[in-house]
Structure formats: C-alpha cells, structure tokens
Amino acid sequence: MICDKCNGKGYVTNPHLFDVPSWKAYEMGYDIPIQCSRCGGSGFILSNADEIIKTLDIAIRNRPPLTLRELKQIRLALNK
C-alpha cells in the first residue's frame, strides 16, 4: 500500500521551511524534503501478506537487514 502522506515518494515537505524565509533555510542547512515519518522513507506501508512476503523475499535475496520500523510494520500487518 502506497503511503498516503508522501504518496509513495518516501519524502515529505520539511515543516521547518514554513517558519523561515528560503534564504534563512538555506543558511541553516534545511533540506527541502525530509524523510516521511509515516512510511520511514520507503514510500509504502506494509498492509497485507503479499507485501510482507515480497519484503521478506527481497531481504533474503539481497540480505539488507530489516529496520526496526520495517519489523514493526510487519508485526502490525500480521496482527490485522
């Protein structure tokens, strides 16, 4: 399921930019996008068994360790 907060981009608008002018944001080092707090920057939220199985298959094939956020998403989806 694509994250409805970032629309699958994995990044959202930086709220710090709303409080300061653009030149000040540049000076302070604010990046325009920031990682989505809902999906953790992956752009999607695990919501069913098919998505969980695909994620696990990728992790097994490529051996990237699953993050704590991904493990929590898997646990929440399995509880449903």
DSSP file (Angstrom, degrees, kcal/mol; ACC not computed):
  #  RESIDUE AA STRUCTURE BP1 BP2  ACC     N-H-->O    O-->H-N    N-H-->O    O-->H-N    TCO  KAPPA ALPHA  PHI   PSI    X-CA   Y-CA   Z-CA
    1    1 A M              0   0    0      0, 0.0    44,-3.5     0, 0.0     2,-0.2   0.000 360.0 360.0 360.0 127.8    0.0    0.0    0.0
    2    2 A I  B     -A   44   0A   0     42,-0.3    42,-0.3     1,-0.1     2,-0.1  -0.521 360.0-104.2 -73.5 136.0    1.5    3.4   -1.0
    3    3 A C     >> -     0   0    0     40,-1.4     4,-1.2    -2,-0.2     5,-0.6  -0.386  22.4-152.0 -61.2 129.0    1.8    5.8    1.9
    4    4 A D  T  45S+     0   0    0      2,-0.2    -1,-0.2     1,-0.2    -2,-0.0   0.642  91.2  58.9 -80.4 -12.9   -0.9    8.5    1.7
    5    5 A K  T  45S+     0   0    0      1,-0.1    -1,-0.2     7,-0.0    -2,-0.0   0.920 123.2  18.6 -79.3 -45.3    1.3   11.0    3.5
    6    6 A C  T >45S-     0   0    0      6,-0.1     3,-1.4    30,-0.0     5,-0.3   0.472  97.9-128.2-104.3  -3.6    4.2   11.0    1.0
    7    7 A N  T 3<5S-     0   0    0     -4,-1.2    -3,-0.2     1,-0.3    -5,-0.1   0.843  72.6 -53.6  58.1  36.7    2.3    9.5   -2.0
    8    8 A G  T 3 <S+     0   0    0     -5,-0.6    -1,-0.3    -7,-0.1    -4,-0.1   0.453 117.4 107.9  83.4   0.6    5.0    6.9   -2.5
    9    9 A K  S <  S-     0   0    0     -3,-1.4    -2,-0.1     2,-0.2     3,-0.1   0.783  75.6-136.6 -80.2 -27.0    7.9    9.4   -2.7
   10   10 A G  S    S+     0   0    0      1,-0.2    26,-2.4    33,-0.1     2,-0.3   0.295  76.6  78.7  87.9 -10.7    9.3    8.5    0.7
   11   11 A Y  E     -B   35   0B   0     -5,-0.3     2,-0.3    24,-0.3    24,-0.2  -0.965  58.3-165.4-132.9 148.7    9.9   12.1    1.4
   12   12 A V  E     -B   34   0B   0     22,-3.0    22,-2.9    -2,-0.3    -6,-0.1  -0.807  40.4 -75.2-125.5 167.6    7.6   15.0    2.6
   13   13 A T  E     -B   33   0B   0     -2,-0.3    19,-0.1    20,-0.2    -1,-0.1  -0.375  51.4-111.8 -63.8 138.8    7.9   18.8    2.7
   14   14 A N    >   -     0   0    0     18,-2.1     3,-1.5     1,-0.2     4,-0.3  -0.624  19.5-152.9 -75.2 116.9   10.2   20.0    5.5
   15   15 A P  G >  S+     0   0    0      0, 0.0     3,-1.3     0, 0.0     4,-0.4   0.740  90.0  71.5 -65.8 -20.9    7.9   21.8    8.1
   16   16 A H  G >> S+     0   0    0      1,-0.3     3,-1.1     2,-0.2     4,-0.6   0.806  87.6  65.3 -61.0 -28.1   10.9   23.9    9.2
   17   17 A L  G <4 S+     0   0    0     -3,-1.5     3,-0.3     1,-0.2    -1,-0.3   0.717  91.0  63.1 -70.1 -19.4   10.7   25.7    5.8
   18   18 A F  G <4 S+     0   0    0     -3,-1.3    -1,-0.2    -4,-0.3    -2,-0.2   0.724 103.1  49.4 -75.2 -20.5    7.3   27.2    6.7
   19   19 A D  T <4 S+     0   0    0     -3,-1.1    -1,-0.2    -4,-0.4    -2,-0.2   0.602 112.4  41.3 -95.4 -13.4    8.8   29.1    9.6
   20   20 A V  S  < S-     0   0    0     -4,-0.6    -1,-0.0    -3,-0.3     5,-0.0  -0.938  86.8 -99.2-134.9 154.2   11.7   30.8    7.9
   21   21 A P     >  -     0   0    0      0, 0.0     4,-2.3     0, 0.0     3,-0.4  -0.315  43.1-106.5 -67.1 159.6   12.4   32.5    4.6
   22   22 A S  H  > S+     0   0    0      1,-0.2     4,-2.3     2,-0.2     5,-0.2   0.853 119.3  53.8 -60.4 -37.1   14.1   30.4    1.9
   23   23 A W  H  > S+     0   0    0      1,-0.2     4,-2.2     2,-0.2    -1,-0.2   0.885 110.3  47.9 -65.0 -36.0   17.4   32.2    2.3
   24   24 A K  H  > S+     0   0    0     -3,-0.4     4,-2.4     2,-0.2    -2,-0.2   0.885 109.5  52.8 -70.8 -38.8   17.4   31.5    6.0
   25   25 A A  H  X>S+     0   0    0     -4,-2.3     5,-2.5     2,-0.2     4,-0.6   0.906 110.8  47.8 -61.7 -41.1   16.5   27.9    5.5
   26   26 A Y  H ><5S+     0   0    0     -4,-2.3     3,-0.9     1,-0.2    -2,-0.2   0.928 112.1  49.1 -63.9 -44.6   19.5   27.6    3.1
   27   27 A E  H 3<5S+     0   0    0     -4,-2.2    -2,-0.2     1,-0.2    -1,-0.2   0.857 112.3  48.3 -62.7 -36.3   21.8   29.3    5.6
   28   28 A M  H 3<5S-     0   0    0     -4,-2.4    -1,-0.2    -5,-0.1    -2,-0.2   0.517 115.6-115.4 -84.9  -5.3   20.6   27.0    8.4
   29   29 A G  T <<5 +     0   0    0     -3,-0.9     2,-0.4    -4,-0.6    -3,-0.2   0.692  54.4 163.0  82.8  19.0   21.1   23.9    6.2
   30   30 A Y      < -     0   0    0     -5,-2.5    -1,-0.2    -6,-0.2     2,-0.2  -0.571  31.3-140.0 -71.7 127.7   17.4   22.8    6.0
   31   31 A D        -     0   0    0     -2,-0.4   -14,-0.2     1,-0.1   -17,-0.1  -0.582  14.3-125.8 -79.7 151.8   16.8   20.4    3.2
   32   32 A I  S    S+     0   0    0     -2,-0.2   -18,-2.1   -19,-0.1     2,-0.2   0.982  92.8  39.7 -66.3 -55.9   13.7   20.9    1.2
   33   33 A P  E     -B   13   0B   0      0, 0.0     2,-0.3     0, 0.0   -20,-0.2  -0.645  69.4-166.9 -92.4 154.5   12.3   17.3    1.6
   34   34 A I  E     -B   12   0B   0    -22,-2.9   -22,-3.0    -2,-0.2     3,-0.1  -0.932  38.1 -81.9-130.0 160.1   12.6   15.2    4.8
   35   35 A Q  E     -B   11   0B   0     -2,-0.3   -24,-0.3   -24,-0.2     2,-0.2  -0.341  53.2-104.0 -62.3 135.9   12.0   11.5    5.3
   36   36 A C     >  -     0   0    0    -26,-2.4     4,-1.3     1,-0.2     5,-0.3  -0.413  22.8-152.1 -64.2 128.2    8.3   10.6    5.7
   37   37 A S  T  4 S+     0   0    0      2,-0.2    -1,-0.2     1,-0.2    -2,-0.1   0.724  91.0  52.7 -75.9 -20.7    7.6    9.9    9.3
   38   38 A R  T  4 S+     0   0    0      1,-0.1    -1,-0.2     7,-0.0    -2,-0.0   0.931 123.3  22.1 -81.3 -46.9    4.7    7.5    8.4
   39   39 A C  T >4 S-     0   0    0      6,-0.1     3,-1.0   -29,-0.0     5,-0.3   0.504 101.0-120.8-100.4  -4.6    6.4    5.1    6.0
   40   40 A G  T 3<  -     0   0    0     -4,-1.3    -3,-0.2     1,-0.2    -5,-0.1   0.663  68.0 -61.4  75.1  15.1   10.0    5.8    7.1
   41   41 A G  T 3  S+     0   0    0     -5,-0.3    -1,-0.2    -7,-0.1    -4,-0.1   0.420 115.0 107.3  92.9  -2.3   11.1    6.9    3.7
   42   42 A S  S <  S-     0   0    0     -3,-1.0    -2,-0.1     2,-0.2     3,-0.1   0.714  80.6-129.7 -82.5 -19.3   10.4    3.7    1.9
   43   43 A G  S    S+     0   0    0      1,-0.2   -40,-1.4   -33,-0.1     2,-0.3   0.370  77.6  66.7  89.1  -6.2    7.3    5.2    0.2
   44   44 A F  B     -A    2   0A   0     -5,-0.3     2,-0.5   -42,-0.3   -42,-0.3  -0.978  66.9-139.1-145.2 159.6    5.0    2.3    1.1
   45   45 A I        -     0   0    0    -44,-3.5     2,-0.3    -2,-0.3    -6,-0.1  -0.973  27.7-119.9-120.2 129.8    3.4    0.8    4.1
   46   46 A L        +     0   0    0     -2,-0.5     3,-0.1     1,-0.2    31,-0.1  -0.528  46.5 153.8 -68.7 127.1    3.1   -2.9    4.6
   47   47 A S        +     0   0    0     -2,-0.3     2,-0.3     1,-0.2    -1,-0.2   0.499  52.7  30.0-135.2  -9.4   -0.6   -3.8    4.8
   48   48 A N  S  > S-     0   0    0      1,-0.1     4,-1.9   -47,-0.0    -1,-0.2  -0.937  81.7 -97.9-148.7 172.5   -1.1   -7.3    3.7
   49   49 A A  H  > S+     0   0    0     -2,-0.3     4,-2.7     1,-0.2     5,-0.2   0.853 116.7  57.2 -62.5 -38.0    0.5  -10.7    3.4
   50   50 A D  H  > S+     0   0    0      1,-0.2     4,-2.2     2,-0.2    -1,-0.2   0.921 108.9  46.0 -60.0 -44.2    1.6  -10.3   -0.2
   51   51 A E  H  > S+     0   0    0     -3,-0.2     4,-2.1     2,-0.2    -1,-0.2   0.877 112.8  50.6 -67.2 -37.1    3.5   -7.1    0.6
   52   52 A I  H  X S+     0   0    0     -4,-1.9     4,-2.5     2,-0.2    -2,-0.2   0.928 110.6  48.7 -64.8 -45.3    5.1   -8.8    3.7
   53   53 A I  H  X S+     0   0    0     -4,-2.7     4,-2.6     2,-0.2    -2,-0.2   0.904 111.4  49.8 -63.1 -42.1    6.2  -11.8    1.6
   54   54 A K  H  X S+     0   0    0     -4,-2.2     4,-2.3     2,-0.2    -1,-0.2   0.913 111.4  49.3 -63.1 -42.0    7.7   -9.6   -1.1
   55   55 A T  H  X S+     0   0    0     -4,-2.1     4,-2.3     1,-0.2    -2,-0.2   0.919 112.9  46.7 -63.1 -43.9    9.6   -7.6    1.5
   56   56 A L  H  X S+     0   0    0     -4,-2.5     4,-2.4     2,-0.2    -2,-0.2   0.892 110.2  53.3 -66.3 -39.4   11.0  -10.7    3.2
   57   57 A D  H  X S+     0   0    0     -4,-2.6     4,-2.6     2,-0.2     5,-0.2   0.919 110.6  47.1 -60.5 -43.7   11.9  -12.3   -0.2
   58   58 A I  H  X S+     0   0    0     -4,-2.3     4,-2.9     1,-0.2     5,-0.4   0.920 112.2  49.9 -63.7 -43.3   13.9   -9.1   -1.1
   59   59 A A  H  X S+     0   0    0     -4,-2.3     4,-1.3     1,-0.2    -2,-0.2   0.878 113.0  46.7 -63.7 -37.3   15.6   -9.1    2.4
   60   60 A I  H  < S+     0   0    0     -4,-2.4    -2,-0.2     2,-0.2    -1,-0.2   0.918 117.1  42.9 -70.4 -43.6   16.5  -12.8    2.0
   61   61 A R  H  < S+     0   0    0     -4,-2.6    -2,-0.2    -5,-0.2    -3,-0.2   0.941 128.4  26.9 -67.3 -49.1   17.9  -12.4   -1.6
   62   62 A N  H  < S-     0   0    0     -4,-2.9    -3,-0.2    -5,-0.2    -1,-0.2   0.585  95.0-138.9 -94.5 -11.5   19.8   -9.1   -1.0
   63   63 A R     <  +     0   0    0     -4,-1.3    -4,-0.1    -5,-0.4    -3,-0.1   0.734  42.3 155.8  58.3  29.8   20.5   -9.6    2.7
   64   64 A P        -     0   0    0      0, 0.0    -1,-0.2     0, 0.0    -2,-0.1  -0.721  49.9-112.7 -78.0 135.6   19.8   -6.0    3.8
   65   65 A P        -     0   0    0      0, 0.0     2,-0.2     0, 0.0    -5,-0.0  -0.411  29.6-114.0 -66.7 140.8   18.9   -6.1    7.4
   66   66 A L        -     0   0    0     -2,-0.1     2,-0.1     1,-0.1   -10,-0.0  -0.531  32.1-124.2 -72.4 139.2   15.3   -5.2    8.1
   67   67 A T     >  -     0   0    0     -2,-0.2     4,-2.4     1,-0.1     5,-0.2  -0.352  21.3-109.1 -78.9 164.8   15.0   -2.0   10.1
   68   68 A L  H  > S+     0   0    0      1,-0.2     4,-2.3     2,-0.2     5,-0.2   0.886 121.4  54.0 -59.9 -38.6   13.1   -1.7   13.4
   69   69 A R  H  > S+     0   0    0      2,-0.2     4,-2.4     1,-0.2    -1,-0.2   0.917 108.4  48.4 -62.0 -44.0   10.4    0.3   11.6
   70   70 A E  H  > S+     0   0    0      1,-0.2     4,-2.4     2,-0.2    -2,-0.2   0.904 110.8  50.8 -63.7 -40.8   10.0   -2.4    8.9
   71   71 A L  H  X S+     0   0    0     -4,-2.4     4,-2.4     1,-0.2    -1,-0.2   0.895 110.1  49.8 -63.7 -38.7    9.8   -5.1   11.6
   72   72 A K  H  X S+     0   0    0     -4,-2.3     4,-2.7     2,-0.2    -2,-0.2   0.899 109.9  51.1 -65.4 -40.0    7.1   -3.1   13.4
   73   73 A Q  H  X S+     0   0    0     -4,-2.4     4,-2.6     2,-0.2    -2,-0.2   0.911 110.5  49.1 -62.6 -42.2    5.2   -2.7   10.2
   74   74 A I  H  X S+     0   0    0     -4,-2.4     4,-2.5     2,-0.2    -2,-0.2   0.929 111.9  48.8 -61.9 -45.2    5.3   -6.4    9.6
   75   75 A R  H  X S+     0   0    0     -4,-2.4     4,-1.9     2,-0.2    -2,-0.2   0.921 112.4  47.6 -61.5 -45.0    4.1   -7.1   13.1
   76   76 A L  H  X S+     0   0    0     -4,-2.7     4,-1.2     1,-0.2    -1,-0.2   0.914 112.9  48.5 -63.1 -42.6    1.2   -4.6   12.8
   77   77 A A  H  < S+     0   0    0     -4,-2.6     3,-0.2     1,-0.2    -1,-0.2   0.890 111.5  49.8 -65.3 -38.8    0.2   -6.1    9.4
   78   78 A L  H  < S+     0   0    0     -4,-2.5    -1,-0.2     1,-0.2    -2,-0.2   0.835 105.6  57.1 -69.4 -31.8    0.3   -9.6   10.8
   79   79 A N  H  <        0   0    0     -4,-1.9    -1,-0.2     1,-0.3    -2,-0.2   0.804 360.0 360.0 -66.9 -28.4   -1.8   -8.6   13.8
   80   80 A K     <        0   0    0     -4,-1.2    -1,-0.3    -3,-0.2    -2,-0.2   0.487 360.0 360.0 -73.2 360.0   -4.5   -7.4   11.4
